[in-house]
Amino acid sequence: MKTPPAPDPAAMDPPLAYLDPQFLESEEGRPVRLLAEYLQPLHAFRRHKVHDTIVFFGSARIREDSPQGAYYRDARELARLITEWSEKIHSPGHRFLVCTGGGPGIMEAANRGASEAGGRTIGLNIGLPHEQRPNSYITPGLSFQFHYFFMRKLWFAYLARALVVFPGGFGTMDELFEVLTLSQTRKLDRPVPVLLYGSAYWKALVDFELLVREGMIDRSDLALFHFVDAPADALRILQKMLGSEERPETPSIAKSQTPITPVPQS
């Protein structure tokens, strides 16, 4: 008669669900992963007293020595100016921190400028097939890695008080129009100014006047964004539209507007 095999200790002492990698990476574990990508940044922002942000969007392909290198240098300079301004604001929470998608190109330039000004700066990185890596200028503790695009975009919008959008491709346009749509449909309870940096690029890329003429948007929707071509001009617009006198609690979350209750039909 064969001796029965010894019991497997792992089977007798299974891991806790939240410590089980096999479960967490499964289809059934997806809701847990989604929740983690919401709660981890929330915890960090509260711990670091991050009140609100100014978000920089733009192409990862624009390098300092590329033909479009002027955009890199302007993003770096504008982020430096914004950070120097924000460091002078007296508030319980850190105001107007420069936030980017955490990668190379315009993202690196903005994180770099903020870091060079002595301020803290945020990177919301995303795992991509070509392996986008976080740039080296993000403040330790404020660099985050996302798997889900929509959770990353939620955090872009959640703390944003303004957007500065440099020339970019599909990803940049996706992020830009996400926020424009939220503002147009009043899904945010506060205005989020949008600066389109590089007026020639944006006017050639999107015929906003055509959208108005064809009735696809209202002319008043054109007030949702401003064209800018110089860092100093962008800073003046941001300072005028945002001000710096509030002393709100930390962090400042851009909540959704209360839904409109439909009127019952008689």
RODO-2510 file (C-alpha; in nm, 4 decimals, decimal comma):
residues 266
     n   res          X          Y          Z
     1     m     0,0000     0,0000     0,0000
     2     k     0,1435     0,3346    -0,1100
     3     t     0,2049     0,6038     0,1446
     4     p    -0,0199     0,9022     0,0729
     5     p     0,1714     1,2152    -0,0338
     6     a     0,2474     1,4715     0,2302
     7     p    -0,0022     1,7590     0,2322
     8     d     0,1065     2,0735     0,0478
     9     p     0,1672     2,3460     0,3118
    10     a     0,0613     2,6156     0,0602
    11     a    -0,2736     2,4444     0,0074
    12     m    -0,3284     2,4227     0,3807
    13     d    -0,2364     2,7884     0,4335
    14     p    -0,3625     2,9830     0,1294
    15     p    -0,2635     3,3513     0,0935
    16     l    -0,4966     3,6335     0,1795
    17     a    -0,6906     3,7455    -0,1267
    18     y    -0,5233     4,0867    -0,1357
    19     l    -0,1804     3,9205    -0,1203
    20     d    -0,2533     3,6628    -0,3901
    21     p    -0,0828     3,7728    -0,7162
    22     q    -0,2632     3,5087    -0,9202
    23     f    -0,6011     3,6421    -0,8095
    24     l    -0,5061     4,0090    -0,8396
    25     e    -0,3906     3,9593    -1,1987
    26     s    -0,7019     3,7636    -1,2962
    27     e    -1,0133     3,8891    -1,4729
    28     e    -1,2038     3,8657    -1,1454
    29     g    -0,9416     4,0851    -0,9797
    30     r    -0,9887     4,3725    -1,2263
    31     p    -1,2200     4,5766    -0,9965
    32     v    -0,9529     4,5581    -0,7248
    33     r    -0,6871     4,6813    -0,9682
    34     l    -0,9099     4,9680    -1,0813
    35     l    -0,9794     5,0722    -0,7245
    36     a    -0,6083     5,0577    -0,6427
    37     e    -0,5277     5,2970    -0,9300
    38     y    -0,7751     5,5421    -0,7767
    39     l    -0,6821     5,5044    -0,4100
    40     q    -0,3021     5,4955    -0,4369
    41     p    -0,2708     5,8473    -0,5896
    42     l    -0,5427     5,9816    -0,3579
    43     h    -0,3499     5,8565    -0,0567
    44     a    -0,0234     6,0039    -0,1845
    45     f    -0,1707     6,3440    -0,2721
    46     r    -0,3284     6,3776     0,0712
    47     r    -0,0066     6,2680     0,2420
    48     h     0,2003     6,5167     0,0396
    49     k    -0,0612     6,7954     0,0800
    50     v    -0,1031     6,8395    -0,2939
    51     h    -0,3963     7,0761    -0,3343
    52     d    -0,4214     7,1246    -0,7094
    53     t    -0,2231     7,1061    -1,0309
    54     i    -0,1518     7,2677    -1,3645
    55     v    -0,1329     6,9885    -1,6203
    56     f     0,1009     6,9895    -1,9196
    57     f     0,0096     6,7770    -2,2215
    58     g     0,2167     6,7346    -2,5375
    59     s     0,4064     6,4954    -2,7557
    60     a     0,6536     6,2443    -2,6136
    61     r     0,8424     6,2724    -2,9448
    62     i     0,9495     6,6357    -2,9099
    63     r     1,3086     6,6389    -2,7867
    64     e     1,5260     6,9330    -2,6940
    65     d     1,7461     6,8786    -3,0007
    66     s     1,4603     6,7943    -3,2417
    67     p     1,3249     7,0300    -3,5121
    68     q     1,0414     7,1145    -3,2700
    69     g     1,2865     7,1717    -2,9846
    70     a     1,1559     7,5260    -2,9262
    71     y     0,8402     7,3714    -2,7799
    72     y     1,0521     7,1645    -2,5382
    73     r     1,2402     7,4748    -2,4240
    74     d     0,9195     7,6767    -2,3852
    75     a     0,7511     7,4012    -2,1824
    76     r     1,0553     7,3868    -1,9565
    77     e     1,0564     7,7655    -1,9127
    78     l     0,6816     7,7906    -1,8498
    79     a     0,6916     7,5119    -1,5904
    80     r     0,9757     7,6941    -1,4174
    81     l     0,7773     8,0210    -1,4105
    82     i     0,4630     7,8493    -1,2815
    83     t     0,6580     7,6747    -1,0064
    84     e     0,8321     7,9937    -0,8953
    85     w     0,4893     8,1589    -0,8757
    86     s     0,3326     7,8689    -0,6878
    87     e     0,6154     7,8604    -0,4323
    88     k     0,5218     8,2160    -0,3291
    89     i     0,1579     8,1301    -0,2545
    90     h     0,0892     8,0886     0,1173
    91     s    -0,1548     7,8020     0,1596
    92     p    -0,1987     7,4920     0,3785
    93     g    -0,1737     7,2845     0,0603
    94     h     0,0790     7,2998    -0,2207
    95     r    -0,0804     7,4953    -0,5035
    96     f    -0,0534     7,4644    -0,8805
    97     l     0,2007     7,1829    -0,8948
    98     v     0,3147     7,0999    -1,2461
    99     c     0,1727     6,7613    -1,3464
   100     t     0,2515     6,5640    -1,6621
   101     g     0,2114     6,2203    -1,8131
   102     g     0,5526     6,1369    -1,6703
   103     g     0,7279     6,0352    -1,9917
   104     p     0,9772     6,1978    -2,2314
   105     g     0,9329     6,4949    -2,4652
   106     i     0,7078     6,7766    -2,3470
   107     m     0,6349     6,5807    -2,0292
   108     e     1,0037     6,5653    -1,9417
   109     a     1,0472     6,9339    -2,0252
   110     a     0,7708     7,0423    -1,7874
   111     n     0,8857     6,8185    -1,5014
   112     r     1,2405     6,9404    -1,5624
   113     g     1,1479     7,3091    -1,5471
   114     a     0,9499     7,2626    -1,2264
   115     s     1,2334     7,0661    -1,0682
   116     e     1,4895     7,3295    -1,1669
   117     a     1,2759     7,5934    -0,9932
   118     g     1,3066     7,3962    -0,6703
   119     g     0,9465     7,2795    -0,6638
   120     r     0,7787     6,9430    -0,6537
   121     t     0,6308     6,7974    -0,9689
   122     i     0,4010     6,5057    -1,0537
   123     g     0,4206     6,2329    -1,3189
   124     l     0,1273     6,0074    -1,4114
   125     n     0,2986     5,7458    -1,6257
   126     i     0,1300     5,4695    -1,8275
   127     g     0,2612     5,1324    -1,9351
   128     l     0,2766     5,1161    -2,3166
   129     p     0,4066     4,8585    -2,5676
   130     h     0,7055     5,0803    -2,6507
   131     e     0,7804     5,0955    -2,2769
   132     q     0,7354     5,4570    -2,1804
   133     r     0,9567     5,5129    -1,8785
   134     p     0,9108     5,7846    -1,6139
   135     n     1,1521     6,0721    -1,6653
   136     s     1,4103     6,1500    -1,3986
   137     y     1,2705     6,4914    -1,2992
   138     i     0,9565     6,3722    -1,1199
   139     t     0,9565     6,4235    -0,7431
   140     p     1,0025     6,0961    -0,5511
   141     g     0,6697     5,9880    -0,4058
   142     l     0,4769     6,1732    -0,6772
   143     s     0,5484     5,9342    -0,9646
   144     f     0,2666     5,6922    -1,0449
   145     q     0,2360     5,4031    -1,2874
   146     f    -0,1037     5,3309    -1,4476
   147     h    -0,2322     5,0405    -1,6518
   148     y    -0,5747     5,1876    -1,7322
   149     f    -0,5900     5,4971    -1,9509
   150     f    -0,9210     5,6144    -1,8090
   151     m    -0,7951     5,6039    -1,4485
   152     r    -0,4919     5,8062    -1,5517
   153     k    -0,7140     6,0610    -1,7267
   154     l    -0,9357     6,0789    -1,4189
   155     w    -0,6353     6,1885    -1,2142
   156     f    -0,5338     6,4429    -1,4763
   157     a    -0,8764     6,6064    -1,4439
   158     y    -0,9323     6,5472    -1,0729
   159     l    -0,6841     6,8027    -0,9400
   160     a    -0,6382     7,0190    -1,2493
   161     r    -0,6973     7,3915    -1,2202
   162     a    -0,5663     7,4529    -1,5731
   163     l    -0,4253     7,2731    -1,8768
   164     v    -0,1357     7,3787    -2,0982
   165     v    -0,1477     7,1729    -2,4168
   166     f     0,1567     7,1706    -2,6414
   167     p     0,1591     7,0164    -2,9907
   168     g     0,1066     6,6426    -2,9854
   169     g    -0,0597     6,3487    -3,1554
   170     f    -0,3486     6,1150    -3,0801
   171     g    -0,2794     6,0908    -2,7069
   172     t    -0,2529     6,4669    -2,6634
   173     m    -0,5737     6,5270    -2,8570
   174     d    -0,7534     6,2566    -2,6593
   175     e    -0,6555     6,4220    -2,3309
   176     l    -0,7370     6,7712    -2,4571
   177     f    -1,0830     6,6914    -2,5882
   178     e    -1,1676     6,4859    -2,2798
   179     v    -1,1335     6,7974    -2,0631
   180     l    -1,2974     7,0275    -2,3181
   181     t    -1,5970     6,7918    -2,3271
   182     l    -1,6214     6,7820    -1,9475
   183     s    -1,6090     7,1628    -1,9368
   184     q    -1,8542     7,2118    -2,2238
   185     t    -2,1076     6,9751    -2,0688
   186     r    -2,0538     7,1262    -1,7229
   187     k    -1,9504     6,7994    -1,5686
   188     l    -1,6922     6,9904    -1,3631
   189     d    -1,8013     7,2214    -1,0844
   190     r    -1,5303     7,4778    -1,1599
   191     p    -1,3821     7,6231    -1,4782
   192     v    -1,0571     7,4675    -1,5992
   193     p    -0,8750     7,7109    -1,8310
   194     v    -0,7131     7,5453    -2,1323
   195     l    -0,4126     7,7066    -2,3038
   196     l    -0,3295     7,5769    -2,6519
   197     y     0,0414     7,6440    -2,6870
   198     g     0,1554     7,7029    -3,0441
   199     s    -0,1335     7,8803    -3,2144
   200     a    -0,0179     7,8015    -3,5703
   201     y    -0,0106     7,4295    -3,4958
   202     w    -0,3501     7,4150    -3,3274
   203     k    -0,5284     7,6370    -3,5798
   204     a    -0,3962     7,4232    -3,8641
   205     l    -0,4841     7,0992    -3,6873
   206     v    -0,8397     7,1842    -3,5765
   207     d    -1,0709     7,4217    -3,7632
   208     f    -1,2640     7,5451    -3,4617
   209     e    -1,4435     7,8095    -3,6694
   210     l    -1,5747     7,5340    -3,8981
   211     l    -1,7243     7,3599    -3,5956
   212     v    -1,9061     7,6826    -3,5096
   213     r    -2,0245     7,7480    -3,8660
   214     e    -2,1579     7,3939    -3,8994
   215     g    -2,3400     7,4219    -3,5685
   216     m    -2,1366     7,1458    -3,4040
   217     i    -2,0396     7,3721    -3,1128
   218     d    -2,1614     7,7104    -2,9913
   219     r    -1,9474     8,0183    -3,0421
   220     s    -1,9393     8,0542    -2,6652
   221     d    -1,7517     7,7209    -2,6533
   222     l    -1,4505     7,8946    -2,8068
   223     a    -1,4052     8,0707    -2,4717
   224     l    -1,3094     7,7356    -2,3172
   225     f    -0,9538     7,7721    -2,4504
   226     h    -0,6933     8,0348    -2,5350
   227     f    -0,4082     8,0341    -2,7860
   228     v    -0,0636     8,1263    -2,6530
   229     d     0,2833     8,1433    -2,8060
   230     a     0,5163     8,2571    -2,5281
   231     p     0,5798     8,1357    -2,1716
   232     a     0,5409     8,4819    -2,0191
   233     d     0,2028     8,5319    -2,1902
   234     a     0,0841     8,1905    -2,0725
   235     l     0,1831     8,2702    -1,7143
   236     r    -0,0034     8,6031    -1,7212
   237     i    -0,3217     8,4324    -1,8420
   238     l    -0,2964     8,1651    -1,5737
   239     q    -0,2357     8,4177    -1,2982
   240     k    -0,5290     8,6291    -1,4139
   241     m    -0,7704     8,3365    -1,4429
   242     l    -0,6648     8,1416    -1,1355
   243     g    -0,5581     8,4007    -0,8805
   244     s    -0,3795     8,2950    -0,5643
   245     e    -0,5734     8,4284    -0,2668
   246     e    -0,7758     8,1169    -0,1766
   247     r    -0,6691     7,9097     0,1211
   248     p    -0,8769     7,5950     0,0752
   249     e    -0,8318     7,2597     0,2432
   250     t    -0,6216     6,9884     0,0838
   251     p    -0,6637     6,8347    -0,1641
   252     s    -0,8985     7,0160    -0,3998
   253     i    -1,1043     6,7666    -0,5965
   254     a    -1,2878     6,8722    -0,9135
   255     k    -1,6234     6,7180    -0,8372
   256     s    -1,8870     6,6377    -1,0962
   257     q    -2,1908     6,8581    -1,1132
   258     t    -2,5109     6,7254    -0,9573
   259     p    -2,7171     6,5553    -1,2294
   260     i    -3,0235     6,7391    -1,3503
   261     t    -3,3395     6,5628    -1,2386
   262     p    -3,5652     6,5022    -1,5395
   263     v    -3,9062     6,6626    -1,5319
   264     p    -4,1830     6,3985    -1,5191
   265     q    -4,3923     6,3899    -1,8328
   266     s    -4,7677     6,4347    -1,7792
***
